[in-house]
């Protein structure tokens, strides 16, 4: 690193080389130079609405939402829930090395994650001459705003959709807007605006974010490590085994946005090239731990359509654009949506540490509540999922109070191998039923060797209480969980039989 005045710093341990002379007394000067000279690792470099930003004095774990409103005075981006549900804080992110505009929740995104990227807020959409962008104009024309609080988030979500290159149908529009909540229930006019805006040709240019992110940012007593290689990540993990691993931040981000937690060291994983790789072969699907749901979804849709449907329900596009399957596993939550599916599919987890790589069956990874087999100096590198063989079927079902973006009360995943109408193999896993996601061993045994019919399905489901003793909580009672889990076996049979009708029980009277 070079600075004006003939000063030069070199990576000697506590030594500054001043005009070619080593002098330990110059440590303080060395700190000053490393802190304020160009190229410093203290600077977070990104583009905001077309203008370069070099941020050196803001904590790297400050949320982007707070930064925009407090430091940039860009108040079009709103705070509604601060947990990634309402979409009022949506902004457009263009990652390093891409030209793809994606909508993300700024309330869960940290400033350190912006290094090397491009950010667009609602203020950056309109043309320099003041002419409204196509979505903004459509919102005006179709009267798509009521109180207006949520409108910037809707505009951002639809702007990203318009630039996605997708064939825009009503189904796609609803998917794109699932992460945005209107308090005034004015969705019809917003959907009309979406149709109109997406019918207009895209003329705005997109500049690829091409800045190379730095691997370290220090502000005060906070360190934000962002290695670009797996070896660098393992070194960081070994040096800081207690530091949280930040990938998409859709869960950990709550610690920053609502928990106001202060971590001395945070390790960011999504700049690691090896962890973003996806390999799709005829026999297996290998997904890097830091690959986003959005990146993995096309591959999952082709191999496991039911799993893909679940991922659409895990979170909105804003969540899927940054969230990762590796992070969902790493959280070790008993209500994580992907682990039951991956266990039922007989997936293998690849763990990497200073001693090398090791593979472990995912079902063996979860030891107890929030306790896993991951060593303190290891990271999750990837997941390998076998493709379905001949005669195998797979389905997964999520039970929640709300269809989109809700935490599961129960999630069941089923992989059956059928031969001449007989179940020859069964792998069944549930989440939300125990301290960890786990297989339903007794239910599996009740199926194997039996003819596949509704009676067999009911008999297997009746044993769910022998496999699990769920708790009562605010999401569901234990009795409800046992009953609905048992009913999923019947749903599986009817689903595979092509019967998509659902029995609905209505109450004649409702008491307060």
C-alpha positions in Angstrom: 0.0 0.0 0.0 1.4 3.4 -1.0 0.5 6.8 0.4 1.6 10.4 -0.2 4.7 11.6 1.5 6.9 8.6 0.8 5.4 6.4 3.4 5.1 2.7 2.8 3.7 -0.1 4.9 4.7 -3.7 4.7 3.2 -6.7 6.3 5.9 -7.0 9.0 4.5 -8.0 12.4 4.6 -4.9 14.6 7.0 -3.0 12.4 6.6 0.0 10.1 9.1 0.5 7.3 9.5 4.3 7.1 11.5 5.4 4.0 13.2 2.0 4.0 14.1 2.1 7.8 12.5 -0.3 10.2 11.3 1.4 13.3 9.1 -0.2 16.0 8.4 3.2 17.4 6.4 4.0 14.3 3.6 1.5 15.1 1.2 4.3 15.8 2.0 6.0 12.6 1.6 2.7 10.8 -1.9 2.4 12.3 -2.8 5.9 11.1 -1.6 5.1 7.6 -3.4 1.8 7.4 -6.5 3.5 8.8 -6.7 6.4 6.4 -4.7 5.7 3.2 -6.3 4.4 0.0 -6.6 0.7 -0.2 -7.3 0.3 3.5 -9.2 -2.8 4.5 -11.2 -0.5 6.7 -13.1 0.9 3.7 -16.3 -0.7 2.4 -16.6 0.2 -1.3 -19.9 0.0 -3.2 -22.0 1.9 -5.6 -25.2 3.6 -4.3 -27.6 4.8 -7.0 -24.8 5.1 -9.5 -22.5 7.0 -7.2 -19.4 5.3 -5.6 -19.3 5.1 -1.8 -16.2 4.5 0.3 -17.4 3.9 3.9 -14.7 3.8 6.5 -16.3 4.8 9.8 -19.5 2.9 10.0 -19.7 -0.5 11.7 -19.8 -3.3 9.1 -22.7 -5.0 10.9 -24.9 -2.0 10.8 -27.9 -2.8 8.8 -28.2 -1.4 5.3 -31.6 0.0 6.3 -30.1 2.0 9.2 -27.2 3.2 7.0 -29.5 4.4 4.2 -31.8 6.3 6.5 -29.3 7.6 9.1 -26.1 8.1 7.1 -27.4 8.8 3.6 -30.8 10.4 4.4 -32.5 8.1 1.9 -35.7 7.8 3.7 -37.8 6.3 0.9 -36.7 2.9 2.2 -39.0 2.2 5.2 -38.8 0.1 8.3 -41.9 -1.9 8.9 -41.1 -5.1 10.7 -37.3 -5.2 10.8 -37.3 -8.9 10.3 -37.7 -9.5 6.6 -41.5 -10.0 6.5 -43.1 -6.8 5.3 -40.9 -5.8 2.4 -41.1 -2.0 3.1 -37.3 -1.9 3.3 -36.7 -3.6 0.0 -33.8 -2.4 -2.1 -32.1 -3.7 -5.3 -28.8 -5.4 -5.0 -26.4 -6.1 -7.9 -23.7 -8.5 -6.7 -20.1 -8.3 -7.6 -19.4 -9.7 -11.0 -23.1 -9.8 -12.1 -25.6 -7.6 -13.8 -28.6 -9.2 -12.2 -30.9 -6.9 -10.2 -32.4 -8.7 -7.3 -34.7 -7.4 -4.5 -33.5 -7.9 -0.9 -34.5 -6.8 2.6 -32.2 -4.0 3.7 -33.3 -4.6 7.3 -31.4 -7.9 7.4 -28.5 -7.0 5.1 -25.3 -5.7 6.8 -23.1 -2.9 5.4 -20.2 -5.3 5.1 -22.2 -7.5 2.7 -22.3 -4.6 0.2 -18.5 -4.5 -0.4 -17.9 -4.7 -4.1 -21.7 -4.6 -4.9 -24.1 -2.1 -6.3 -27.2 -0.9 -4.4 -30.3 0.8 -5.8 -32.9 2.4 -3.7 -36.3 3.8 -4.7 -34.7 7.2 -5.0 -32.3 5.9 -7.7 -35.0 4.5 -10.1 -36.3 7.7 -11.7 -34.4 9.2 -14.6 -32.1 12.2 -14.1 -34.6 14.5 -15.9 -37.2 13.6 -13.3 -39.1 11.2 -15.5 -40.5 8.3 -13.5 -39.3 4.8 -14.0 -41.9 2.4 -15.7 -43.0 0.8 -12.4 -43.3 4.1 -10.6 -45.4 5.5 -13.5 -47.6 2.4 -13.6 -48.2 2.7 -9.8 -49.4 6.3 -10.4 -51.5 5.4 -13.4 -53.2 2.5 -11.8 -53.7 4.2 -8.4 -51.5 1.6 -6.8 -50.7 3.6 -3.7 -53.0 4.3 -0.7 -51.3 5.3 2.5 -48.0 5.1 0.6 -45.9 3.6 3.4 -45.4 0.3 1.6 -45.2 1.7 -1.9 -41.4 2.0 -2.2 -41.0 -1.6 -1.3 -43.6 -2.7 -3.9 -41.9 -0.5 -6.5 -38.5 -2.1 -5.8 -39.9 -5.6 -5.9 -41.6 -5.0 -9.3 -38.5 -3.2 -10.7 -36.4 -6.3 -9.9 -39.1 -8.5 -11.6 -39.2 -6.3 -14.6 -35.4 -6.7 -15.0 -35.4 -10.4 -14.3 -36.0 -11.6 -17.9 -38.8 -13.8 -16.7 -42.0 -14.4 -18.7 -44.3 -12.4 -16.4 -47.6 -14.2 -15.6 -50.0 -13.4 -12.8 -48.5 -16.3 -10.9 -45.1 -14.8 -11.3 -46.3 -11.4 -10.2 -47.9 -12.9 -7.1 -44.6 -14.7 -6.3 -42.7 -11.5 -6.8 -45.0 -9.6 -4.4 -45.3 -12.3 -1.7 -42.7 -10.5 0.3 -44.5 -7.2 0.3 -47.4 -6.5 2.7 -49.9 -3.7 2.0 -51.5 -2.4 5.2 -54.4 -1.0 3.2 -55.1 -4.3 1.3 -54.7 -2.6 -2.0 -53.2 -5.4 -4.0 -55.5 -5.4 -7.0 -54.3 -2.0 -8.3 -50.7 -3.0 -7.5 -51.1 -6.2 -9.6 -52.6 -4.1 -12.4 -49.6 -1.8 -12.2 -47.3 -4.8 -12.3 -48.9 -6.1 -15.5 -48.6 -2.7 -17.1 -45.0 -2.1 -16.1 -43.8 -5.5 -17.1 -45.4 -5.1 -20.5 -43.1 -2.1 -21.2 -39.7 -2.9 -22.7 -36.7 -2.5 -20.5 -34.5 0.4 -21.7 -32.6 1.2 -18.5 -29.0 0.0 -18.6 -27.5 -2.2 -15.9 -23.9 -1.8 -15.0 -22.3 -4.9 -13.5 -20.8 -4.4 -10.1 -17.1 -5.1 -10.7 -15.3 -4.0 -7.5 -13.4 -6.8 -5.8 -14.5 -7.0 -2.2 -11.9 -6.8 0.5 -11.3 -9.7 2.9 -11.3 -7.7 6.1 -13.0 -4.6 7.5 -12.1 -3.2 11.0 -14.1 -0.4 12.6 -13.3 0.3 16.2 -13.4 -3.0 18.1 -15.4 -4.8 15.3 -13.8 -7.1 12.8 -15.7 -8.2 9.6 -13.9 -11.0 7.9 -14.9 -11.8 4.3 -12.5 -14.4 2.8 -12.7 -15.2 -0.9 -11.4 -18.7 -0.7 -12.3 -21.8 1.3 -8.8 -22.0 2.7 -9.2 -18.4 3.9 -12.5 -19.1 5.5 -11.1 -22.1 7.4 -8.2 -19.9 8.6 -10.7 -17.3 9.8 -12.8 -20.0 11.5 -9.8 -21.6 13.2 -8.7 -18.2 14.5 -12.2 -17.2 15.7 -14.2 -20.4 16.5 -16.8 -18.4 18.5 -17.5 -15.9 15.7 -20.9 -16.1 14.0 -20.8 -17.3 10.4 -22.9 -14.8 8.3 -24.1 -16.0 4.9 -27.4 -14.6 3.7 -28.2 -13.2 7.2 -31.9 -14.0 7.0 -31.7 -15.4 10.5 -28.5 -13.9 12.0 -29.5 -10.5 10.6 -32.2 -10.4 13.3 -29.4 -10.3 15.8 -28.3 -7.0 14.3 -31.6 -5.5 13.4 -33.7 -6.3 16.4 -31.3 -7.9 18.9 -28.8 -5.1 18.6 -26.1 -7.6 19.2 -22.4 -6.6 19.0 -20.0 -9.3 17.9 -16.3 -8.6 18.1 -15.7 -10.7 15.0 -18.2 -11.7 12.2 -17.2 -14.0 9.4 -19.0 -13.6 6.1 -19.1 -16.6 3.8 -20.8 -15.6 0.5 -17.6 -14.3 -1.1 -16.1 -17.7 -1.0 -16.1 -19.0 -4.6 -16.1 -22.7 -3.7 -19.1 -22.3 -1.5 -21.2 -20.8 -4.3 -20.7 -23.7 -6.7 -23.6 -25.9 -7.9 -23.0 -29.1 -9.7 -25.9 -30.9 -11.3 -25.2 -34.4 -12.5 -27.5 -37.2 -13.6 -27.1 -38.9 -10.2 -26.6 -36.1 -7.7 -27.1 -32.5 -7.0 -24.3 -30.8 -5.2 -25.0 -27.4 -3.7 -22.4 -25.1 -2.1 -23.3 -24.0 1.4 -23.3 -20.3 0.4 -25.3 -20.7 -2.8 -28.6 -18.8 -2.4 -32.1 -20.4 -2.7 -32.6 -18.4 -5.9 -29.4 -19.9 -7.4 -30.3 -23.4 -6.4 -34.0 -23.3 -7.2 -33.8 -24.1 -10.9 -31.8 -27.2 -10.2 -34.2 -28.3 -7.4 -37.2 -27.6 -9.6 -35.9 -30.0 -12.2 -35.1 -32.9 -9.8 -37.5 -32.5 -6.8 -40.6 -30.3 -7.8 -42.2 -30.7 -4.4 -39.0 -29.5 -2.7 -39.0 -26.5 -5.0 -42.6 -25.7 -4.0 -41.5 -25.7 -0.4 -38.6 -23.3 -1.1 -41.1 -20.8 -2.6 -42.9 -20.9 0.8 -39.8 -20.7 3.0 -39.4 -17.0 2.2 -40.1 -14.3 -0.3 -37.9 -13.5 -3.3 -36.1 -11.0 -1.0 -35.3 -13.8 1.4 -34.5 -16.4 -1.3 -32.1 -13.9 -3.1 -29.7 -14.0 -0.1 -30.7 -17.0 2.1 -28.9 -20.3 1.7 -29.6 -23.9 2.4 -26.2 -24.2 4.1 -27.3 -21.4 6.5 -30.7 -23.2 7.1 -28.8 -26.3 8.1 -26.1 -24.4 10.1 -28.8 -22.8 12.3 -29.7 -26.2 13.6 -33.2 -25.1 14.2 -35.8 -27.8 14.9 -38.2 -25.9 12.7 -35.8 -25.4 9.8 -37.7 -26.3 6.6 -34.9 -27.8 4.4 -33.4 -30.4 6.8 -36.4 -32.7 6.9 -36.5 -32.7 3.1 -32.7 -33.3 2.8 -32.8 -36.1 5.4 -35.6 -37.8 3.6 -33.6 -37.6 0.4 -30.6 -39.2 2.1 -28.4 -36.2 1.7 -24.7 -36.0 2.7 -23.1 -33.0 4.3 -19.5 -32.1 3.5 -17.6 -30.4 6.3 -14.3 -28.7 5.9 -11.7 -27.9 8.5 -7.9 -27.5 8.9 -7.6 -31.3 9.0 -9.3 -31.7 5.7 -12.8 -32.6 4.5 -15.2 -35.1 5.9 -18.6 -36.3 4.9 -21.5 -37.1 7.2 -25.1 -38.2 6.6 -27.2 -35.2 7.3 -29.4 -37.2 9.7 -26.3 -37.7 11.9 -25.4 -34.0 11.9 -28.1 -32.9 14.4 -27.3 -34.2 17.9 -29.6 -32.2 20.2 -31.4 -28.9 20.3 -29.1 -26.4 18.5 -26.3 -28.9 18.9 -24.5 -30.5 15.9 -21.5 -32.6 15.0 -19.7 -29.6 13.5 -16.3 -29.0 15.1 -15.4 -25.5 16.3 -12.8 -25.1 13.5 -15.1 -26.6 10.7 -17.5 -25.0 8.3 -20.3 -26.5 6.2 -18.9 -26.6 2.6 -21.8 -28.2 0.7 -24.7 -30.6 0.5 -24.9 -33.6 -1.8 -28.4 -34.8 -2.7 -29.0 -38.1 -4.5 -31.4 -37.9 -7.5 -34.5 -40.0 -7.3 -34.0 -43.5 -8.7 -36.6 -45.5 -10.7 -39.6 -46.2 -8.6 -38.9 -43.5 -6.1 -41.3 -40.7 -5.3 -40.8 -37.7 -3.1 -43.2 -35.2 -1.5 -42.9 -32.7 1.3 -45.6 -30.7 3.1 -45.4 -27.6 5.2 -48.1 -26.8 7.8 -48.2 -23.2 8.9 -50.8 -20.6 9.8 -50.0 -18.5 6.8 -49.1 -19.9 3.4 -46.3 -17.6 2.5 -43.3 -16.7 4.7 -44.4 -18.4 7.9 -42.6 -20.6 10.3 -43.7 -24.2 10.2 -45.7 -25.8 12.9 -45.0 -29.2 11.2 -43.1 -30.1 8.1 -43.1 -33.7 6.7 -40.9 -35.1 4.0 -41.5 -38.5 2.4 -39.4 -40.6 0.0 -40.9 -43.9 -0.9 -39.6 -46.6 -3.3 -42.4 -48.5 -4.9 -42.3 -51.8 -6.8 -45.4 -53.4 -8.2 -47.5 -51.4 -5.8 -45.5 -52.4 -2.7 -43.3 -50.1 -0.6 -39.8 -51.5 -0.7 -38.1 -48.6 1.0 -39.2 -45.6 3.0 -37.4 -42.5 4.3 -39.6 -40.1 6.3 -38.5 -37.1 8.2 -40.3 -34.4 10.2 -39.4 -31.0 11.5 -41.2 -29.1 14.3 -41.8 -32.4 16.1 -38.7 -32.8 18.2 -35.5 -31.0 19.4 -34.0 -31.8 16.0 -35.3 -32.7 12.6 -35.3 -36.5 12.5 -36.7 -39.6 10.8 -39.9 -41.4 11.8 -38.4 -44.8 12.2 -41.5 -46.7 13.4 -43.6 -45.2 10.6 -41.0 -46.2 8.1 -41.0 -49.8 9.3 -44.8 -49.9 9.2 -44.7 -49.1 5.5 -41.9 -51.4 4.2 -43.2 -54.6 2.6 -46.8 -53.4 2.6 -49.0 -52.7 -0.3 -49.2 -48.9 -0.9 -52.8 -48.0 -0.3 -54.7 -45.6 2.0 -55.1 -48.2 4.7 -51.4 -48.7 4.9 -50.8 -45.0 5.0 -53.2 -44.6 7.9 -51.6 -47.4 9.8 -48.2 -45.9 9.4 -49.4 -42.4 10.3 -51.0 -43.8 13.5 -47.5 -44.6 14.8 -46.3 -41.0 14.6 -46.8 -40.7 18.4 -44.4 -43.5 18.9 -41.7 -41.6 17.0 -42.3 -38.1 18.4 -43.5 -36.4 21.6 -43.8 -32.8 20.4 -44.2 -29.8 22.7 -47.0 -27.3 23.0 -46.1 -23.8 21.9 -47.7 -20.7 20.3 -47.5 -22.3 16.9 -49.4 -25.5 17.7 -50.3 -27.8 20.4 -48.6 -31.2 20.8 -51.9 -32.9 20.0 -52.4 -30.9 16.9 -48.8 -31.7 15.7 -49.4 -35.4 16.2 -52.7 -35.4 14.4 -51.6 -33.3 11.4 -48.4 -35.3 11.0 -50.5 -38.5 10.9 -52.8 -37.0 8.4 -49.9 -36.2 6.1 -49.5 -39.9 5.4 -53.1 -39.9 4.0 -52.4 -36.7 2.1 -49.3 -38.4 0.6 -51.3 -41.3 -0.6 -54.0 -39.1 -2.1 -51.4 -36.8 -3.7 -49.6 -39.7 -5.4 -53.0 -41.1 -6.5 -53.7 -37.8 -8.3 -56.4 -36.7 -5.8 -55.8 -33.1 -4.9 -59.0 -32.6 -3.0 -58.6 -31.7 0.7 -61.2 -32.5 3.3 -62.3 -29.4 5.2 -63.9 -29.5 8.6 -66.1 -26.5 9.4 -67.4 -25.5 12.8 -71.1 -24.7 13.1 -70.4 -22.3 16.0 -67.4 -20.3 17.0 -67.0 -19.2 20.5 -64.7 -16.4 21.6 
